[in-house]
Amino acid sequence: MSTAFYTHTDCRGHDMGPGHPECPQRLDAIEDHLLATGLDIALHRPDEVPLARHEDLMLAHSERYLVELDEFLRQAAETGEHRALDPDTSVCPATRQAMLRSVGAAIAATDAVIDGTYANAFCAIRPPGHHATRSEAMGFCFYNNIAIAARHALDMRGLERVAIIDFDVHHGNGTEDIVAGDDRILMASFFQDQIYPYSGGVPMGDNMVNVPVPAYTRGMEVRELIDLHWMPRLEAFRPQMIFISAGFDAHREDDLGQLGLVEADYAWITQRLVDLAERHAKGRIVSCLEGGYVLSSLARSVAAHLRVLAGV
């Protein structure tokens, strides 16, 4: 079995304007680096990436939110203009297609890994999702790709326990809002304390393993915290599948945060999760892109992540 790489040109259509860090060029940088390093030949690209359906979105979001967001997106499509939800988060006419394609990729990857078509999968998708709560878009995020995929594995595919790992520099408040209190899901994360979205210090449920860290924390310290806080809970939980909110903005070159990780740290974290998956989850992992806004460090970090997933 191989590692699948899910992406789609629709994900490049979403554009929040000149100078916005969450830009289509993020996916181009990843693709270019995979080609330049030859890593692309180790990955399998599925022929089809479907669009998500309304019932898929309902796994994580409220009906009212989905209706209101659809109307907002319809108005943007009619006018052909950008429309802002908040100072950081806006839509353009192509946003809805990108959103549905991103969720569809995460679900398709989940099904393919559960079915044994691939050992694991990475979804190079945008917009990201981990700040999207059950009823609110925020922080560049609209639909919560990883929460929907995890709930799909549980509700539609019959798994009993899944883990969500989030190593973005920003707290995955949206994912926590959706899954807190769901004993079928254990969510473990680290994130820089006291930056956007200014949450996570007090977990919302017993199924949360939140590890806020101060600015300028370096990779070796993060590794120690993972072994101390994440791994005992994950080993005891014995997840049948692992979902990763893979944000790479904790890299020391990324100026949207102030943490000090490098590519070797992302490789180390990924290896810990691969080993965990081998012990408890038949190796099943689906990873979805979240943050990472300096194009060079993003591309290098994604490659480090993929090398471990693919075992090359």
C-alpha positions as CSV (number, residue, x, y, z in Angstrom):
1,M,0.0,0.0,0.0
2,S,1.1,3.5,-0.7
3,T,0.6,7.1,0.5
4,A,-2.1,9.0,-1.2
5,F,-1.8,12.7,-2.0
6,Y,-5.2,14.4,-2.4
7,T,-5.5,17.8,-4.0
8,H,-7.5,19.6,-6.6
9,T,-7.2,22.7,-8.8
10,D,-10.5,24.0,-7.2
11,C,-8.6,24.5,-4.0
12,R,-6.5,27.2,-5.7
13,G,-9.6,29.2,-6.7
14,H,-10.3,30.5,-3.2
15,D,-8.5,33.8,-3.0
16,M,-8.8,36.3,-0.1
17,G,-7.0,39.1,-1.9
18,P,-3.5,40.4,-2.6
19,G,-1.0,40.0,0.3
20,H,-3.2,37.6,2.3
21,P,-1.0,34.8,3.9
22,E,-3.6,32.1,3.2
23,C,-3.0,32.2,-0.6
24,P,-3.3,29.8,-3.5
25,Q,0.5,29.9,-3.9
26,R,0.8,27.8,-0.8
27,L,-0.3,24.7,-2.8
28,D,1.9,25.7,-5.7
29,A,4.9,25.8,-3.4
30,I,4.2,22.3,-2.0
31,E,3.8,20.9,-5.5
32,D,6.9,22.5,-6.9
33,H,9.0,21.2,-4.0
34,L,7.7,17.7,-4.4
35,L,8.6,17.8,-8.0
36,A,12.0,19.3,-7.4
37,T,13.0,16.7,-4.8
38,G,11.5,13.8,-6.6
39,L,9.2,13.0,-3.7
40,D,6.2,13.1,-6.0
41,I,7.0,9.7,-7.5
42,A,6.6,8.1,-4.0
43,L,3.0,9.4,-3.8
44,H,-0.2,8.1,-5.4
45,R,-2.6,10.7,-6.7
46,P,-6.2,9.5,-6.8
47,D,-8.1,10.1,-10.1
48,E,-11.1,11.7,-8.5
49,V,-11.6,14.2,-5.6
50,P,-15.3,14.5,-5.0
51,L,-17.3,17.5,-3.8
52,A,-18.7,17.2,-0.2
53,R,-22.5,16.9,0.2
54,H,-24.7,18.8,2.6
55,E,-25.1,15.7,4.8
56,D,-21.3,15.5,5.1
57,L,-21.1,19.1,6.4
58,M,-23.9,18.3,8.9
59,L,-21.5,15.9,10.7
60,A,-19.8,18.9,12.2
61,H,-21.8,22.0,11.6
62,S,-25.3,23.3,12.4
63,E,-28.0,23.6,9.8
64,R,-28.5,27.3,10.5
65,Y,-24.8,28.0,10.0
66,L,-24.7,26.1,6.7
67,V,-27.7,28.0,5.4
68,E,-26.4,31.4,6.4
69,L,-23.0,30.7,5.0
70,D,-24.5,29.4,1.7
71,E,-26.4,32.7,1.4
72,F,-23.3,34.7,2.1
73,L,-21.4,32.7,-0.6
74,R,-24.3,33.1,-3.1
75,Q,-24.2,36.8,-2.8
76,A,-20.4,36.8,-3.4
77,A,-20.9,34.7,-6.5
78,E,-23.7,37.0,-7.8
79,T,-21.7,40.2,-7.4
80,G,-18.4,38.6,-8.4
81,E,-16.7,40.4,-5.6
82,H,-14.9,39.5,-2.3
83,R,-17.0,39.6,0.8
84,A,-15.5,39.7,4.3
85,L,-16.8,37.7,7.2
86,D,-14.3,39.3,9.5
87,P,-11.0,41.3,9.0
88,D,-9.0,38.1,8.3
89,T,-11.6,35.9,6.5
90,S,-13.3,36.6,3.2
91,V,-14.8,34.8,0.3
92,C,-14.7,35.2,-3.5
93,P,-16.9,33.6,-6.2
94,A,-14.8,30.5,-6.3
95,T,-14.7,29.9,-2.5
96,R,-17.6,27.6,-2.2
97,Q,-16.3,25.1,-4.7
98,A,-12.9,25.1,-3.0
99,M,-14.6,24.5,0.4
100,L,-16.6,21.6,-0.9
101,R,-13.7,20.1,-2.7
102,S,-11.5,20.3,0.4
103,V,-14.0,18.5,2.6
104,G,-14.6,16.0,-0.2
105,A,-10.9,15.3,-0.4
106,A,-10.8,14.6,3.4
107,I,-13.7,12.3,3.3
108,A,-12.4,10.4,0.2
109,A,-9.1,10.0,1.8
110,T,-10.7,8.6,5.0
111,D,-12.7,6.1,3.0
112,A,-9.7,5.0,0.9
113,V,-7.6,4.5,4.0
114,I,-10.3,2.6,5.9
115,D,-10.9,0.4,2.8
116,G,-7.2,-0.4,2.6
117,T,-6.6,1.2,-0.8
118,Y,-3.8,3.3,0.7
119,A,-1.8,3.0,3.9
120,N,-2.3,6.7,4.7
121,A,-3.1,10.0,3.0
122,F,-2.2,13.6,3.0
123,C,-4.7,16.2,1.7
124,A,-3.1,19.4,0.3
125,I,-6.3,21.4,0.5
126,R,-7.5,24.9,1.2
127,P,-9.2,26.7,2.8
128,P,-8.0,25.2,6.0
129,G,-10.6,24.2,8.7
130,H,-9.5,23.9,12.3
131,H,-10.8,27.3,13.4
132,A,-14.3,26.7,12.0
133,T,-16.6,26.0,14.9
134,R,-19.9,24.3,14.7
135,S,-21.6,27.6,14.0
136,E,-19.0,30.1,13.0
137,A,-16.4,30.8,10.3
138,M,-13.2,32.4,11.5
139,G,-9.4,32.4,11.2
140,F,-9.3,31.7,7.4
141,C,-11.6,28.7,8.0
142,F,-15.2,27.9,6.9
143,Y,-15.8,24.1,7.0
144,N,-13.9,22.0,9.5
145,N,-12.3,19.5,7.2
146,I,-10.7,17.3,9.9
147,A,-13.7,17.2,12.2
148,I,-16.0,16.2,9.4
149,A,-13.6,13.5,8.3
150,A,-13.2,12.1,11.8
151,R,-17.0,12.1,12.4
152,H,-17.4,10.4,9.0
153,A,-15.1,7.6,10.1
154,L,-17.2,7.2,13.3
155,D,-20.7,7.8,12.1
156,M,-20.6,6.5,8.6
157,R,-17.8,3.9,8.6
158,G,-18.4,2.4,12.0
159,L,-15.1,3.0,13.8
160,E,-15.4,3.3,17.6
161,R,-12.4,5.5,18.5
162,V,-10.3,8.0,16.5
163,A,-7.7,10.5,17.5
164,I,-7.3,14.0,16.2
165,I,-3.8,15.5,16.4
166,D,-3.3,19.2,15.8
167,F,0.2,20.7,15.6
168,D,-0.6,24.1,14.1
169,V,0.9,27.1,15.9
170,H,-2.7,28.3,16.6
171,H,-5.1,26.4,18.8
172,G,-7.7,24.4,16.9
173,N,-10.6,26.0,18.7
174,G,-13.1,25.1,16.0
175,T,-12.3,21.4,16.2
176,E,-12.4,21.5,20.0
177,D,-15.8,23.2,19.9
178,I,-17.1,20.4,17.6
179,V,-15.6,17.3,19.3
180,A,-15.3,18.3,23.0
181,G,-17.3,15.8,25.1
182,D,-17.4,13.2,22.3
183,D,-15.8,10.2,24.0
184,R,-15.2,8.5,20.7
185,I,-12.6,11.2,19.9
186,L,-9.4,12.0,21.7
187,M,-7.9,15.4,20.5
188,A,-4.3,16.1,21.3
189,S,-2.6,19.4,20.4
190,F,0.1,21.9,21.2
191,F,0.0,25.5,20.2
192,Q,1.5,28.8,21.1
193,D,-0.2,30.4,24.1
194,Q,-1.7,33.9,24.1
195,I,-2.0,34.3,20.4
196,Y,-5.0,33.9,18.1
197,P,-7.6,32.6,18.8
198,Y,-6.7,33.2,22.4
199,S,-8.2,29.9,23.6
200,G,-7.2,26.4,24.7
201,G,-5.7,27.1,28.1
202,V,-8.7,25.4,29.7
203,P,-9.9,22.3,27.8
204,M,-13.6,22.1,27.0
205,G,-13.8,18.4,27.7
206,D,-12.1,15.4,29.2
207,N,-11.3,14.1,25.7
208,M,-8.9,17.1,25.1
209,V,-5.2,17.1,25.6
210,N,-4.3,20.7,25.2
211,V,-0.6,21.7,25.6
212,P,-0.2,25.5,25.3
213,V,3.5,26.6,25.0
214,P,5.1,30.0,25.4
215,A,6.5,31.9,22.5
216,Y,10.0,30.9,21.4
217,T,9.6,27.3,22.5
218,R,11.9,25.2,20.4
219,G,11.5,21.8,18.9
220,M,13.3,19.7,21.5
221,E,11.0,21.1,24.2
222,V,7.9,20.4,22.2
223,R,9.1,16.8,21.7
224,E,9.5,16.4,25.4
225,L,6.0,17.8,26.0
226,I,4.5,15.4,23.4
227,D,6.1,12.4,25.1
228,L,4.9,13.6,28.5
229,H,1.4,14.7,27.7
230,W,0.2,13.3,24.4
231,M,1.6,9.8,24.2
232,P,0.3,8.3,27.5
233,R,-3.2,9.4,26.7
234,L,-3.1,8.2,23.1
235,E,-1.6,4.8,24.0
236,A,-4.4,4.3,26.6
237,F,-7.0,5.4,24.2
238,R,-5.9,3.0,21.4
239,P,-7.3,4.9,18.4
240,Q,-8.5,2.9,15.4
241,M,-7.5,5.8,13.1
242,I,-5.5,9.0,13.4
243,F,-6.4,12.3,11.9
244,I,-3.9,15.1,11.7
245,S,-4.5,18.8,11.4
246,A,-1.2,19.5,9.9
247,G,-0.3,23.1,10.3
248,F,3.3,24.0,9.7
249,D,3.3,27.6,11.0
250,A,5.1,26.6,14.2
251,H,8.3,26.6,12.0
252,R,10.9,29.1,13.2
253,E,10.8,30.9,9.8
254,D,7.0,31.5,9.9
255,D,6.1,34.9,11.2
256,L,2.5,34.2,12.0
257,G,3.8,32.6,15.2
258,Q,6.9,32.6,17.4
259,L,7.7,29.0,17.9
260,G,11.0,27.4,16.9
261,L,10.3,24.1,15.1
262,V,12.2,22.9,12.0
263,E,11.6,20.2,9.5
264,A,13.3,17.5,11.7
265,D,10.7,18.2,14.4
266,Y,7.8,17.6,12.0
267,A,9.4,14.4,10.9
268,W,9.9,13.3,14.5
269,I,6.2,14.1,15.4
270,T,5.0,12.3,12.3
271,Q,7.1,9.2,13.1
272,R,5.6,9.1,16.6
273,L,2.2,9.1,15.1
274,V,3.0,6.5,12.5
275,D,4.4,4.2,15.2
276,L,1.2,4.8,17.2
277,A,-1.0,4.0,14.2
278,E,0.9,0.8,13.5
279,R,0.3,-0.4,17.1
280,H,-3.4,0.5,17.3
281,A,-4.9,1.7,14.1
282,K,-3.6,-0.7,11.3
283,G,-1.4,2.2,10.2
284,R,-4.4,4.3,9.3
285,I,-3.7,8.1,9.1
286,V,-5.3,10.9,7.2
287,S,-3.5,14.3,7.4
288,C,-5.0,17.6,6.2
289,L,-3.1,20.8,5.6
290,E,-3.9,23.7,8.0
291,G,-1.5,26.6,8.5
292,G,2.0,27.4,7.2
293,Y,2.4,30.7,5.4
294,V,6.1,31.2,4.5
295,L,6.2,29.3,1.2
296,S,9.7,27.8,1.5
297,S,9.4,26.5,5.1
298,L,5.9,25.2,4.4
299,A,7.0,23.2,1.4
300,R,10.0,21.8,3.2
301,S,8.0,20.9,6.2
302,V,5.2,19.2,4.2
303,A,7.9,17.2,2.4
304,A,9.4,16.1,5.8
305,H,5.9,15.0,6.9
306,L,5.3,13.1,3.7
307,R,8.6,11.3,3.7
308,V,7.7,9.7,7.0
309,L,4.2,8.9,5.9
310,A,5.5,7.3,2.8
311,G,8.5,5.6,4.4
312,V,11.0,7.0,2.0
